[in-house]
Every structure is written in C-alpha cells, then in structure tokens.
Amino acid sequence: MEAESTRQQKVARQVLKDLSEIFRERGMAAFNGALISVTSVRVTPDLASAKVRLSIFPSEKASAVLEMVEAASRSIRGELGRRVSKQLRVVPELTYFIDDSLDYAGRIDSLLKK
C-alpha cells in the first residue's frame, strides 16, 4: 500500500472535520439517540471516494444507526459539498464503516481484569 499524498491527507482531514460537525449539528435525536463520532477518513488517490469510520455509542445500536446514516447519505454528502465547495471540485463518494476499536479495547480490558 502506497503512502497517502499530502493532498489526500488534507482532503481527509477536511472531510473528517466537516462530517464531525454535520453529525454533531444533526444531533443524537436524528440518529435514534446515538452519539456518532468520525474516527478516521481515508481518501482514494483520485479524491473521488472516501472511507469513513464511525464510532457509535451505545455500540448496541451501531448497525441500526449505520443503516440510518447510509439512508441519509445523500443529504449528508450534499451538506458536505456545501461546506467544502471552496476547497474541492468534487465531493468524494462516502462509504461508511463501523469503527469498533473501542469495543475491542473494552473487551480486552474486561478479559484482563478476569
């Protein structure tokens, strides 16, 4: 896997920042009372698509909330487009994934305590 270019990293940081604000502004009520954090964004070299990792709390709701996010994907991308229109010509196509690293760390922690 090749290293990300500076441009990819800048776009990824911008997308992460703006998506985080969008989820915060829409609030927990829009997503069944779940708190959504954007943990990472990876942008393809052509800047046409981005993989977005979401941390969802409580994690029991993760798959249901991910479906809600995917259903609202067009409006989220539209909002992102309005925010990055000055910096980007093309808004990346967004693909969402659940980042369960916190759950994984929690499981390891509880196993170590036993």
ChimeraX attribute file (.defattr): number of C-alpha atoms within 10 A of each C-alpha:
attribute: neighborCount
match mode: 1-to-1
recipient: residues
	/A:1	3
	/A:2	5
	/A:3	8
	/A:4	13
	/A:5	12
	/A:6	9
	/A:7	12
	/A:8	19
	/A:9	16
	/A:10	13
	/A:11	22
	/A:12	22
	/A:13	16
	/A:14	18
	/A:15	26
	/A:16	20
	/A:17	14
	/A:18	18
	/A:19	21
	/A:20	16
	/A:21	15
	/A:22	16
	/A:23	18
	/A:24	13
	/A:25	10
	/A:26	11
	/A:27	15
	/A:28	14
	/A:29	9
	/A:30	15
	/A:31	20
	/A:32	12
	/A:33	13
	/A:34	19
	/A:35	21
	/A:36	21
	/A:37	18
	/A:38	22
	/A:39	15
	/A:40	18
	/A:41	23
	/A:42	21
	/A:43	24
	/A:44	14
	/A:45	15
	/A:46	8
	/A:47	18
	/A:48	12
	/A:49	16
	/A:50	22
	/A:51	17
	/A:52	21
	/A:53	19
	/A:54	22
	/A:55	21
	/A:56	23
	/A:57	17
	/A:58	12
	/A:59	17
	/A:60	10
	/A:61	15
	/A:62	20
	/A:63	13
	/A:64	13
	/A:65	23
	/A:66	19
	/A:67	13
	/A:68	14
	/A:69	19
	/A:70	15
	/A:71	11
	/A:72	13
	/A:73	16
	/A:74	13
	/A:75	12
	/A:76	17
	/A:77	17
	/A:78	11
	/A:79	15
	/A:80	19
	/A:81	19
	/A:82	10
	/A:83	17
	/A:84	16
	/A:85	12
	/A:86	8
	/A:87	11
	/A:88	13
	/A:89	10
	/A:90	12
	/A:91	21
	/A:92	21
	/A:93	14
	/A:94	20
	/A:95	14
	/A:96	17
	/A:97	16
	/A:98	17
	/A:99	19
	/A:100	15
	/A:101	11
	/A:102	13
	/A:103	13
	/A:104	10
	/A:105	11
	/A:106	12
	/A:107	12
	/A:108	11
	/A:109	11
	/A:110	9
	/A:111	9
	/A:112	8
	/A:113	7
	/A:114	5
